[in-house]
């Protein structure tokens, strides 16, 4: 993971040898990192939060 200035802030090992096909932040506070690999979905709580997508920022949501 990188901070806003581009410096390496940390890394998380892959949960299995297969390639990761998607990585996204989610959960009510965007502090759960989800990763898909082959036929599995992995989730890990992290300290930094992700940014909501445009759809999540729509008024009334």
ABEGO torsion letter per residue (X at the ends): XBBAAGBBAEBBBBABABBBABBBBBEAAGABBBBBBEABBBBBBBABBBBBBAAAABBGX
